[in-house]
Amino acid sequence: MSGSSFGKLFKITTWGESHGKGVGVVIDGCPAGLSLSENDIQKFLDIRKPGQNEFTTLRNEDDKVEILSGTFEGKTTGTPISLIVYNKDHHSTDYGNIASCYRPGHADYTYDEKYGFRDYRGGGRSSGRETIGRVAAGAVAIKILNELGINFCTYVNSIGELSIDKNNFDKEEINKNPFYMPDALCASKASDYLKNIIKESDSVGSSVECIISGVPAGIGEPVFDKLDALLAQAVMSIGAVKAVEIGDGLSVTNRLGSENNDNFHMNNNNVEKTSNHSGGILGGISDGSDIILKASFKPTPSIFKEQQTVTSDKQDTTLSIKGRHDPIIGPRAVVVVESMCAITILDLMLQNTGTKLSNLKKIYN
């Protein structure tokens, strides 16, 4: 299976299956000298781990990370960093009834068509547990970017028919509710809303917004490797993401150019914009303002309602999915979206060091 690697200079390769011995990631290209401990990574994995509350799967995994290589005396050495999380609470018997039929909304059918074989235990590589490697690598990227003055604010923007009110935005509220919403009132409504969804044995979609501040102007390549294009690729590669918007996204389609353009002005010898409809990216290159990205997640496809499907030998049948599943993806995916954005931006920043002679002179003179 190809396609498990992402990035050029800061390159990650995730590995492992949902019900295998473990999952993890190898990071190649991390600069030497970064202070790095397992605790630095664990705090991010704790956000996405299962069993946090009544709105997440009951799979009981502590998701404890181990650093196998790439550090010495608490600092990165510049060699590949290998990270592993062991699987402990996998109930493979829960998936026995799907060994010979395809779950609606899952990758079962397409995996069979592509490979002629699939790991039906929890979806194998298509499981949400694959994102553990992304988050572990993202934790390293975020730590580097934080030292460069780049910060992230990522949260759930909507759950089903409920959307946050930006007038109630409180960054401190994000980590105070199980939905990672910056609007306490909306989070309270979401709790009652999701309880009803669970009673109906169903699931619901959601969206996650990521605001990245401090990225300098000039990051991103102007043609195929545009910053927004690579961010979209990175985030769209997360399972269940069906759309990515940059800046004002879809709402720009009903505007005039005079309404949508971000006018420039000078502020203390700095070029700034009077608005940020573009989401911090112009021509595929960062413009120095906040980068704003929104990812839309489909409802969790594993629902307990009886559904129509077909068997692997092409016979019609019905299926009632068993096991332990999230009724919503967005809250646990907040840190996954943030991680993929961080990996993308760090990789492009490392590439950017050689775009101007003045940059090389700063490094080598």
Summary of the structure (lengths in Angstrom):
residues: 365
radius of gyration: 21.4
end to end distance: 44.0
largest distance: 70.2
contacts: 1171
relative contact order: 0.17
helix: 34%
strand: 23%
